[in-house]
């Protein structure tokens, strides 16, 4: 693997690639991101204390460097489009399937504790991972809240299926009933089964289980694994 390919495979490396693409020095970028040059260099190198780049920094950097936010955070697609509107080749480890996109249906909602708002209409599109090119009922969403840290940190892009059957132990998007409303609250949890008419869900941070009345949840969709994204 070349140095460029290695950089493109991590958030930290893509942060460095984006800065270099914007032709900015570490000192200039750090000043505009409200960091010290030393701190920015440490983040770009990916030291052990910063294995993931903070979401707010990814947001700021995507704007500052004029690169695609999904590419910077997840490594999908291309960092930019060229002047003719064509996507430049992506070098990330998780290469998208050319020409195929997946709708993004989840958006952050601060009023919902440890959740996000699930909209029936797409709020955006992202490139399709290679393992999902023939799948149906697939959508993407951004995680909001820290209840599934460290496996699913806030700001991470995840993919879910409306069609695949659920199994006990699966990570799911639980979509809650909201009669008369087009946007429903949703949470990412681990499905632990059903008991006495209730749905048992587990979260990681803080660790614990939640028992929800069965009629309070409209749908549960399975969150796809890394192996499924790669098709292995």
Beta strands, then each sheet from edge to edge (+ up, - down):
strand 1: 96-108
strand 2: 116-119
strand 3: 124-129
strand 4: 138-142
strand 5: 157-161
strand 6: 171-176
strand 7: 183-195
strand 8: 198-204
strand 9: 207-213
strand 10: 217-223
sheet 1: 3+ 1- 2+ 7- 6+ 10- 5+ 4-
sheet 2: 3+ 1- 2+ 7- 8+ 9-
end
